Amino acid sequence: MSATRYLPAARLVAQAIPGILAQRGLKPFISRFVLTETEHGNAWLFVVLEVSPLEHPEDYAATEMLQYLRTALNGLPVVISNAYGMRYAVLLNTSLNQTSN
């Protein structure tokens, strides 16, 4: 599988994220974007953020912020991980062939 077919969608999200965060008064350093596809065909764009503790990292993880991102990205699911650095994960597409759990 190749995630390159999702590059146009990934570029749109990558271009939008800094402005969306700035609208909420957040200005993180985005160190990189990582596009990947799972074996089930789900395409994820990871937005890796460098956020200082002085910048109130909790503001990035707030439920309201995640909902704002989802809305601004036309309903794309957005989750956050801050276990090994802060990053947003944006689900760009889901496979129609997923199995139910």
N, CA, C and O atoms as a Tinker XYZ file with bonds, in Angstrom:
   404  protein
     1  N      0.843000   -1.183000    0.000000    73     2
     2  CA     0.000000    0.000000    0.000000    64     1     3
     3  C      0.882000    1.237000    0.000000    63     2     4     5
     4  O      1.961000    1.253000    0.592000    81     3
     5  N      0.414000    2.239000   -0.655000    73     3     6
     6  CA     1.169000    3.481000   -0.739000    64     5     7
     7  C      0.285000    4.646000   -0.316000    63     6     8     9
     8  O     -0.812000    4.837000   -0.839000    81     7
     9  N      0.779000    5.410000    0.629000    73     7    10
    10  CA     0.021000    6.556000    1.128000    64     9    11
    11  C      0.076000    7.747000    0.183000    63    10    12    13
    12  O     -0.584000    8.757000    0.425000    81    11
    13  N      0.850000    7.643000   -0.887000    73    11    14
    14  CA     1.002000    8.789000   -1.787000    64    13    15
    15  C     -0.313000    9.225000   -2.412000    63    14    16    17
    16  O     -0.463000   10.391000   -2.778000    81    15
    17  N     -1.260000    8.319000   -2.541000    73    15    18
    18  CA    -2.557000    8.720000   -3.116000    64    17    19
    19  C     -3.302000    9.695000   -2.207000    63    18    20    21
    20  O     -4.254000   10.344000   -2.641000    81    19
    21  N     -2.871000    9.802000   -0.945000    73    19    22
    22  CA    -3.506000   10.722000   -0.001000    64    21    23
    23  C     -2.742000   12.040000    0.124000    63    22    24    25
    24  O     -3.108000   12.890000    0.935000    81    23
    25  N     -1.695000   12.215000   -0.662000    73    23    26
    26  CA    -0.897000   13.444000   -0.578000    64    25    27
    27  C     -1.713000   14.716000   -0.787000    63    26    28    29
    28  O     -1.507000   15.670000   -0.037000    81    27
    29  N     -2.628000   14.794000   -1.759000    73    27    30
    30  CA    -3.404000   16.036000   -1.909000    64    29    31
    31  C     -4.202000   16.383000   -0.642000    63    30    32    33
    32  O     -4.218000   17.540000   -0.224000    81    31
    33  N     -4.854000   15.405000   -0.040000    73    31    34
    34  CA    -5.614000   15.654000    1.191000    64    33    35
    35  C     -4.676000   16.027000    2.332000    63    34    36    37
    36  O     -4.977000   16.917000    3.127000    81    35
    37  N     -3.543000   15.344000    2.409000    73    35    38
    38  CA    -2.564000   15.633000    3.466000    64    37    39
    39  C     -2.028000   17.052000    3.336000    63    38    40    41
    40  O     -1.855000   17.750000    4.335000    81    39
    41  N     -1.763000   17.480000    2.098000    73    39    42
    42  CA    -1.267000   18.849000    1.889000    64    41    43
    43  C     -2.292000   19.884000    2.341000    63    42    44    45
    44  O     -1.940000   20.880000    2.974000    81    43
    45  N     -3.551000   19.647000    2.017000    73    43    46
    46  CA    -4.594000   20.594000    2.436000    64    45    47
    47  C     -4.661000   20.711000    3.954000    63    46    48    49
    48  O     -4.747000   21.814000    4.494000    81    47
    49  N     -4.623000   19.576000    4.637000    73    47    50
    50  CA    -4.663000   19.591000    6.107000    64    49    51
    51  C     -3.409000   20.259000    6.655000    63    50    52    53
    52  O     -3.493000   21.082000    7.567000    81    51
    53  N     -2.243000   19.910000    6.106000    73    51    54
    54  CA    -0.981000   20.482000    6.585000    64    53    55
    55  C     -0.947000   21.997000    6.410000    63    54    56    57
    56  O     -0.405000   22.710000    7.254000    81    55
    57  N     -1.518000   22.483000    5.327000    73    55    58
    58  CA    -1.556000   23.930000    5.102000    64    57    59
    59  C     -2.553000   24.611000    6.033000    63    58    60    61
    60  O     -2.349000   25.761000    6.420000    81    59
    61  N     -3.625000   23.918000    6.395000    73    59    62
    62  CA    -4.680000   24.519000    7.222000    64    61    63
    63  C     -4.348000   24.545000    8.714000    63    62    64    65
    64  O     -4.718000   25.489000    9.411000    81    63
    65  N     -3.660000   23.527000    9.206000    73    63    66
    66  CA    -3.431000   23.380000   10.654000    64    65    67
    67  C     -2.804000   24.611000   11.302000    63    66    68    69
    68  O     -3.327000   25.058000   12.323000    81    67
    69  N     -1.725000   25.188000   10.784000    73    67    70
    70  CA    -1.137000   26.355000   11.468000    64    69    71
    71  C     -2.126000   27.511000   11.628000    63    70    72    73
    72  O     -2.167000   28.142000   12.684000    81    71
    73  N     -2.912000   27.793000   10.609000    73    71    74
    74  CA    -3.890000   28.872000   10.685000    64    73    75
    75  C     -5.019000   28.571000   11.660000    63    74    76    77
    76  O     -5.493000   29.455000   12.373000    81    75
    77  N     -5.441000   27.314000   11.679000    73    75    78
    78  CA    -6.510000   26.918000   12.608000    64    77    79
    79  C     -6.037000   27.097000   14.045000    63    78    80    81
    80  O     -6.766000   27.630000   14.881000    81    79
    81  N     -4.824000   26.653000   14.328000    73    79    82
    82  CA    -4.278000   26.803000   15.685000    64    81    83
    83  C     -4.088000   28.280000   16.038000    63    82    84    85
    84  O     -4.357000   28.691000   17.166000    81    83
    85  N     -3.629000   29.066000   15.079000    73    83    86
    86  CA    -3.425000   30.499000   15.324000    64    85    87
    87  C     -4.748000   31.197000   15.639000    63    86    88    89
    88  O     -4.779000   32.127000   16.445000    81    87
    89  N     -5.839000   30.756000   15.010000    73    87    90
    90  CA    -7.152000   31.345000   15.301000    64    89    91
    91  C     -7.526000   31.158000   16.767000    63    90    92    93
    92  O     -8.296000   31.945000   17.317000    81    91
    93  N     -6.988000   30.130000   17.395000    73    91    94
    94  CA    -7.248000   29.865000   18.813000    64    93    95
    95  C     -6.136000   30.397000   19.712000    63    94    96    97
    96  O     -6.098000   30.094000   20.905000    81    95
    97  N     -5.232000   31.190000   19.136000    73    95    98
    98  CA    -4.160000   31.795000   19.916000    64    97    99
    99  C     -2.990000   30.865000   20.178000    63    98   100   101
   100  O     -2.155000   31.157000   21.034000    81    99
   101  N     -2.908000   29.754000   19.463000    73    99   102
   102  CA    -1.830000   28.787000   19.643000    64   101   103
   103  C     -0.855000   28.900000   18.477000    63   102   104   105
   104  O     -1.262000   28.975000   17.317000    81   103
   105  N      0.427000   28.912000   18.798000    73   103   106
   106  CA     1.438000   29.055000   17.751000    64   105   107
   107  C      2.589000   28.086000   18.002000    63   106   108   109
   108  O      3.698000   28.511000   18.326000    81   107
   109  N      2.333000   26.793000   17.854000    73   107   110
   110  CA     3.391000   25.826000   18.104000    64   109   111
   111  C      4.387000   25.782000   16.950000    63   110   112   113
   112  O      4.101000   26.244000   15.845000    81   111
   113  N      5.545000   25.226000   17.222000    73   111   114
   114  CA     6.475000   24.898000   16.159000    64   113   115
   115  C      6.082000   23.507000   15.672000    63   114   116   117
   116  O      6.097000   22.549000   16.444000    81   115
   117  N      5.733000   23.397000   14.407000    73   115   118
   118  CA     5.390000   22.096000   13.827000    64   117   119
   119  C      6.669000   21.542000   13.219000    63   118   120   121
   120  O      7.162000   22.057000   12.215000    81   119
   121  N      7.205000   20.487000   13.830000    73   119   122
   122  CA     8.496000   19.962000   13.384000    64   121   123
   123  C      8.381000   19.106000   12.135000    63   122   124   125
   124  O      9.310000   19.059000   11.328000    81   123
   125  N      7.252000   18.430000   11.966000    73   123   126
   126  CA     7.077000   17.633000   10.746000    64   125   127
   127  C      5.654000   17.107000   10.639000    63   126   128   129
   128  O      4.878000   17.107000   11.595000    81   127
   129  N      5.357000   16.666000    9.440000    73   127   130
   130  CA     4.103000   15.986000    9.140000    64   129   131
   131  C      4.476000   14.593000    8.663000    63   130   132   133
   132  O      5.414000   14.434000    7.882000    81   131
   133  N      3.751000   13.585000    9.123000    73   131   134
   134  CA     4.031000   12.210000    8.726000    64   133   135
   135  C      2.746000   11.608000    8.190000    63   134   136   137
   136  O      1.739000   11.556000    8.897000    81   135
   137  N      2.772000   11.157000    6.956000    73   135   138
   138  CA     1.619000   10.533000    6.316000    64   137   139
   139  C      1.863000    9.035000    6.259000    63   138   140   141
   140  O      2.917000    8.582000    5.813000    81   139
   141  N      0.878000    8.272000    6.717000    73   139   142
   142  CA     1.009000    6.820000    6.693000    64   141   143
   143  C     -0.342000    6.185000    6.402000    63   142   144   145
   144  O     -1.391000    6.805000    6.575000    81   143
   145  N     -0.291000    4.952000    5.962000    73   143   146
   146  CA    -1.520000    4.206000    5.689000    64   145   147
   147  C     -1.436000    2.873000    6.416000    63   146   148   149
   148  O     -0.406000    2.200000    6.366000    81   147
   149  N     -2.510000    2.490000    7.089000    73   147   150
   150  CA    -2.535000    1.220000    7.800000    64   149   151
   151  C     -2.807000    0.084000    6.827000    63   150   152   153
   152  O     -3.165000    0.313000    5.671000    81   151
   153  N     -2.638000   -1.117000    7.295000    73   151   154
   154  CA    -2.899000   -2.287000    6.445000    64   153   155
   155  C     -4.372000   -2.400000    6.068000    63   154   156   157
   156  O     -4.717000   -3.096000    5.113000    81   155
   157  N     -5.240000   -1.723000    6.812000    73   155   158
   158  CA    -6.674000   -1.728000    6.504000    64   157   159
   159  C     -7.078000   -0.572000    5.597000    63   158   160   161
   160  O     -8.258000   -0.416000    5.282000    81   159
   161  N     -6.121000    0.231000    5.177000    73   159   162
   162  CA    -6.410000    1.314000    4.243000    64   161   163
   163  C     -6.729000    2.655000    4.878000    63   162   164   165
   164  O     -7.128000    3.584000    4.176000    81   163
   165  N     -6.564000    2.778000    6.194000    73   163   166
   166  CA    -6.785000    4.075000    6.841000    64   165   167
   167  C     -5.565000    4.955000    6.638000    63   166   168   169
   168  O     -4.441000    4.528000    6.901000    81   167
   169  N     -5.771000    6.162000    6.182000    73   167   170
   170  CA    -4.682000    7.111000    5.957000    64   169   171
   171  C     -4.658000    8.115000    7.102000    63   170   172   173
   172  O     -5.651000    8.797000    7.357000    81   171
   173  N     -3.532000    8.204000    7.785000    73   171   174
   174  CA    -3.357000    9.112000    8.912000    64   173   175
   175  C     -2.271000   10.130000    8.598000    63   174   176   177
   176  O     -1.215000    9.795000    8.062000    81   175
   177  N     -2.555000   11.372000    8.944000    73   175   178
   178  CA    -1.545000   12.415000    8.896000    64   177   179
   179  C     -1.227000   12.794000   10.334000    63   178   180   181
   180  O     -2.101000   13.248000   11.072000    81   179
   181  N      0.031000   12.605000   10.729000    73   179   182
   182  CA     0.472000   12.983000   12.061000    64   181   183
   183  C      1.122000   14.350000   11.980000    63   182   184   185
   184  O      2.000000   14.586000   11.151000    81   183
   185  N      0.682000   15.247000   12.848000    73   183   186
   186  CA     1.209000   16.605000   12.931000    64   185   187
   187  C      2.031000   16.653000   14.216000    63   186   188   189
   188  O      1.472000   16.667000   15.313000    81   187
   189  N      3.341000   16.677000   14.082000    73   187   190
   190  CA     4.231000   16.616000   15.238000    64   189   191
   191  C      4.518000   18.040000   15.706000    63   190   192   193
   192  O      5.078000   18.853000   14.971000    81   191
   193  N      4.121000   18.321000   16.946000    73   191   194
   194  CA     4.231000   19.660000   17.523000    64   193   195
   195  C      5.336000   19.709000   18.563000    63   194   196   197
   196  O      5.534000   18.765000   19.329000    81   195
   197  N      6.039000   20.805000   18.576000    73   195   198
   198  CA     7.013000   21.083000   19.633000    64   197   199
   199  C      6.394000   22.182000   20.493000    63   198   200   201
   200  O      6.317000   23.340000   20.084000    81   199
   201  N      5.957000   21.798000   21.689000    73   199   202
   202  CA     5.259000   22.733000   22.570000    64   201   203
   203  C      5.989000   22.790000   23.903000    63   202   204   205
   204  O      6.149000   21.775000   24.580000    81   203
   205  N      6.422000   23.968000   24.265000    73   203   206
   206  CA     7.097000   24.181000   25.544000    64   205   207
   207  C      6.067000   24.112000   26.674000    63   206   208   209
   208  O      4.914000   24.500000   26.491000    81   207
   209  N      6.485000   23.616000   27.841000    73   207   210
   210  CA     5.573000   23.631000   28.994000    64   209   211
   211  C      5.072000   25.040000   29.327000    63   210   212   213
   212  O      4.004000   25.194000   29.920000    81   211
   213  N      5.832000   26.054000   28.952000    73   211   214
   214  CA     5.418000   27.435000   29.192000    64   213   215
   215  C      4.281000   27.870000   28.267000    63   214   216   217
   216  O      3.630000   28.886000   28.510000    81   215
   217  N      4.047000   27.091000   27.201000    73   215   218
   218  CA     3.002000   27.411000   26.232000    64   217   219
   219  C      1.661000   26.753000   26.567000    63   218   220   221
   220  O      0.752000   26.772000   25.737000    81   219
   221  N      1.520000   26.183000   27.738000    73   219   222
   222  CA     0.282000   25.542000   28.180000    64   221   223
   223  C     -0.127000   24.398000   27.254000    63   222   224   225
   224  O     -1.108000   24.517000   26.520000    81   223
   225  N      0.617000   23.294000   27.283000    73   223   226
   226  CA     0.312000   22.157000   26.417000    64   225   227
   227  C     -1.127000   21.661000   26.541000    63   226   228   229
   228  O     -1.686000   21.115000   25.589000    81   227
   229  N     -1.717000   21.851000   27.708000    73   227   230
   230  CA    -3.099000   21.395000   27.906000    64   229   231
   231  C     -4.075000   22.108000   26.976000    63   230   232   233
   232  O     -5.142000   21.571000   26.677000    81   231
   233  N     -3.728000   23.303000   26.515000    73   231   234
   234  CA    -4.594000   24.014000   25.576000    64   233   235
   235  C     -4.714000   23.277000   24.245000    63   234   236   237
   236  O     -5.745000   23.355000   23.578000    81   235
   237  N     -3.665000   22.566000   23.863000    73   235   238
   238  CA    -3.663000   21.820000   22.608000    64   237   239
   239  C     -4.502000   20.545000   22.705000    63   238   240   241
   240  O     -5.045000   20.070000   21.707000    81   239
   241  N     -4.599000   20.003000   23.911000    73   239   242
   242  CA    -5.290000   18.734000   24.119000    64   241   243
   243  C     -6.728000   18.890000   24.599000    63   242   244   245
   244  O     -7.436000   17.894000   24.751000    81   243
   245  N     -7.164000   20.100000   24.836000    73   243   246
   246  CA    -8.518000   20.328000   25.348000    64   245   247
   247  C     -9.566000   19.786000   24.377000    63   246   248   249
   248  O     -9.404000   19.872000   23.160000    81   247
   249  N    -10.615000   19.240000   24.919000    73   247   250
   250  CA   -11.713000   18.701000   24.115000    64   249   251
   251  C    -12.239000   19.744000   23.142000    63   250   252   253
   252  O    -12.542000   19.432000   21.990000    81   251
   253  N    -12.347000   20.979000   23.607000    73   251   254
   254  CA   -12.857000   22.061000   22.743000    64   253   255
   255  C    -11.918000   22.309000   21.557000    63   254   256   257
   256  O    -12.370000   22.611000   20.453000    81   255
   257  N    -10.608000   22.178000   21.796000    73   255   258
   258  CA    -9.641000   22.386000   20.720000    64   257   259
   259  C     -9.755000   21.286000   19.676000    63   258   260   261
   260  O     -9.729000   21.560000   18.476000    81   259
   261  N     -9.881000   20.044000   20.129000    73   259   262
   262  CA   -10.030000   18.929000   19.187000    64   261   263
   263  C    -11.313000   19.064000   18.377000    63   262   264   265
   264  O    -11.323000   18.789000   17.177000    81   263
   265  N    -12.386000   19.484000   19.022000    73   263   266
   266  CA   -13.652000   19.694000   18.301000    64   265   267
   267  C    -13.515000   20.837000   17.294000    63   266   268   269
   268  O    -14.039000   20.755000   16.183000    81   267
   269  N    -12.817000   21.888000   17.681000    73   267   270
   270  CA   -12.587000   23.013000   16.772000    64   269   271
   271  C    -11.817000   22.553000   15.538000    63   270   272   273
   272  O    -12.152000   22.921000   14.412000    81   271
   273  N    -10.777000   21.741000   15.763000    73   271   274
   274  CA   -10.003000   21.206000   14.645000    64   273   275
   275  C    -10.882000   20.355000   13.729000    63   274   276   277
   276  O    -10.838000   20.503000   12.507000    81   275
   277  N    -11.675000   19.470000   14.318000    73   275   278
   278  CA   -12.565000   18.613000   13.517000    64   277   279
   279  C    -13.503000   19.450000   12.663000    63   278   280   281
   280  O    -13.693000   19.174000   11.478000    81   279
   281  N    -14.080000   20.459000   13.264000    73   279   282
   282  CA   -15.010000   21.319000   12.535000    64   281   283
   283  C    -14.296000   22.070000   11.420000    63   282   284   285
   284  O    -14.787000   22.134000   10.293000    81   283
   285  N    -13.141000   22.636000   11.736000    73   283   286
   286  CA   -12.390000   23.405000   10.750000    64   285   287
   287  C    -11.876000   22.530000    9.610000    63   286   288   289
   288  O    -11.651000   23.017000    8.502000    81   287
   289  N    -11.691000   21.245000    9.881000    73   287   290
   290  CA   -11.221000   20.307000    8.854000    64   289   291
   291  C    -12.384000   19.532000    8.236000    63   290   292   293
   292  O    -12.214000   18.410000    7.758000    81   291
   293  N    -13.542000   20.136000    8.253000    73   291   294
   294  CA   -14.734000   19.557000    7.614000    64   293   295
   295  C    -15.087000   18.171000    8.135000    63   294   296   297
   296  O    -15.465000   17.286000    7.368000    81   295
   297  N    -14.959000   17.994000    9.438000    73   295   298
   298  CA   -15.401000   16.754000   10.069000    64   297   299
   299  C    -14.391000   15.626000   10.106000    63   298   300   301
   300  O    -14.718000   14.533000   10.567000    81   299
   301  N    -13.169000   15.853000    9.634000    73   299   302
   302  CA   -12.169000   14.790000    9.716000    64   301   303
   303  C    -11.878000   14.473000   11.182000    63   302   304   305
   304  O    -11.688000   15.388000   11.983000    81   303
   305  N    -11.843000   13.202000   11.539000    73   303   306
   306  CA   -11.519000   12.848000   12.929000    64   305   307
   307  C    -10.105000   13.292000   13.297000    63   306   308   309
   308  O     -9.168000   13.136000   12.513000    81   307
   309  N     -9.967000   13.844000   14.496000    73   307   310
   310  CA    -8.667000   14.303000   15.002000    64   309   311
   311  C     -8.513000   13.775000   16.421000    63   310   312   313
   312  O     -9.399000   13.942000   17.258000    81   311
   313  N     -7.384000   13.141000   16.677000    73   311   314
   314  CA    -7.055000   12.686000   18.028000    64   313   315
   315  C     -5.679000   13.236000   18.377000    63   314   316   317
   316  O     -4.931000   13.685000   17.508000    81   315
   317  N     -5.363000   13.193000   19.662000    73   315   318
   318  CA    -4.073000   13.719000   20.105000    64   317   319
   319  C     -3.341000   12.652000   20.905000    63   318   320   321
   320  O     -3.952000   11.827000   21.586000    81   319
   321  N     -2.035000   12.691000   20.806000    73   319   322
   322  CA    -1.173000   11.849000   21.626000    64   321   323
   323  C     -0.099000   12.754000   22.202000    63   322   324   325
   324  O      0.476000   13.579000   21.491000    81   323
   325  N      0.168000   12.599000   23.473000    73   323   326
   326  CA     1.268000   13.353000   24.064000    64   325   327
   327  C      2.137000   12.451000   24.925000    63   326   328   329
   328  O      2.807000   12.919000   25.846000    81   327
   329  N      2.127000   11.159000   24.625000    73   327   330
   330  CA     2.932000   10.213000   25.380000    64   329   331
   331  C      4.432000   10.400000   25.110000    63   330   332   333
   332  O      5.228000   10.389000   26.049000    81   331
   333  N      4.818000   10.567000   23.870000    73   331   334
   334  CA     6.222000   10.752000   23.491000    64   333   335
   335  C      6.352000   12.001000   22.637000    63   334   336   337
   336  O      6.852000   11.938000   21.514000    81   335
   337  N      5.916000   13.109000   23.149000    73   335   338
   338  CA     5.854000   14.345000   22.388000    64   337   339
   339  C      4.421000   14.555000   21.911000    63   338   340   341
   340  O      3.652000   13.602000   21.780000    81   339
   341  N      4.082000   15.782000   21.659000    73   339   342
   342  CA     2.708000   16.099000   21.293000    64   341   343
   343  C      2.523000   15.986000   19.792000    63   342   344   345
   344  O      3.324000   16.480000   19.000000    81   343
   345  N      1.431000   15.313000   19.430000    73   343   346
   346  CA     1.098000   15.213000   18.010000    64   345   347
   347  C     -0.404000   15.043000   17.848000    63   346   348   349
   348  O     -1.082000   14.410000   18.657000    81   347
   349  N     -0.890000   15.637000   16.765000    73   347   350
   350  CA    -2.268000   15.393000   16.345000    64   349   351
   351  C     -2.230000   14.305000   15.286000    63   350   352   353
   352  O     -1.288000   14.235000   14.497000    81   351
   353  N     -3.234000   13.470000   15.267000    73   351   354
   354  CA    -3.402000   12.474000   14.216000    64   353   355
   355  C     -4.740000   12.775000   13.547000    63   354   356   357
   356  O     -5.781000   12.804000   14.203000    81   355
   357  N     -4.699000   12.995000   12.244000    73   355   358
   358  CA    -5.898000   13.325000   11.471000    64   357   359
   359  C     -6.175000   12.163000   10.535000    63   358   360   361
   360  O     -5.330000   11.799000    9.717000    81   359
   361  N     -7.361000   11.582000   10.658000    73   359   362
   362  CA    -7.757000   10.477000    9.795000    64   361   363
   363  C     -8.262000   11.056000    8.481000    63   362   364   365
   364  O     -9.307000   11.705000    8.439000    81   363
   365  N     -7.512000   10.818000    7.408000    73   363   366
   366  CA    -7.846000   11.403000    6.114000    64   365   367
   367  C     -8.880000   10.579000    5.356000    63   366   368   369
   368  O     -9.682000   11.121000    4.596000    81   367
   369  N     -8.855000    9.273000    5.566000    73   367   370
   370  CA    -9.747000    8.401000    4.816000    64   369   371
   371  C     -9.855000    7.078000    5.563000    63   370   372   373
   372  O     -8.904000    6.647000    6.215000    81   371
   373  N    -10.997000    6.446000    5.467000    73   371   374
   374  CA   -11.139000    5.120000    6.050000    64   373   375
   375  C    -11.473000    4.138000    4.950000    63   374   376   377
   376  O    -12.177000    4.454000    3.992000    81   375
   377  N    -10.961000    2.969000    5.109000    73   375   378
   378  CA   -11.216000    1.921000    4.132000    64   377   379
   379  C    -12.658000    1.451000    4.244000    63   378   380   381
   380  O    -13.199000    1.343000    5.344000    81   379
   381  N    -13.264000    1.177000    3.128000    73   379   382
   382  CA   -14.625000    0.629000    3.113000    64   381   383
   383  C    -14.619000   -0.852000    3.451000    63   382   384   385
   384  O    -15.676000   -1.452000    3.644000    81   383
   385  N    -13.432000   -1.442000    3.522000    73   383   386
   386  CA   -13.331000   -2.877000    3.754000    64   385   387
   387  C    -12.944000   -3.231000    5.189000    63   386   388   389
   388  O    -12.438000   -4.325000    5.437000    81   387
   389  N    -13.173000   -2.335000    6.119000    73   387   390
   390  CA   -12.837000   -2.616000    7.508000    64   389   391
   391  C    -13.779000   -3.668000    8.053000    63   390   392   393
   392  O    -14.934000   -3.780000    7.643000    81   391
   393  N    -13.248000   -4.436000    8.991000    73   391   394
   394  CA   -14.101000   -5.406000    9.670000    64   393   395
   395  C    -14.569000   -4.819000   10.979000    63   394   396   397
   396  O    -13.861000   -4.018000   11.588000    81   395
   397  N    -15.741000   -5.202000   11.418000    73   395   398
   398  CA   -16.278000   -4.704000   12.687000    64   397   399
   399  C    -15.634000   -5.445000   13.823000    63   398   400   401
   400  O    -15.331000   -6.633000   13.713000    81   399
   401  N    -15.421000   -4.734000   14.936000    73   399   402
   402  CA   -14.878000   -5.360000   16.139000    64   401   403
   403  C    -15.988000   -5.698000   17.079000    63   402   404
   404  O    -15.741000   -6.236000   18.158000    81   403
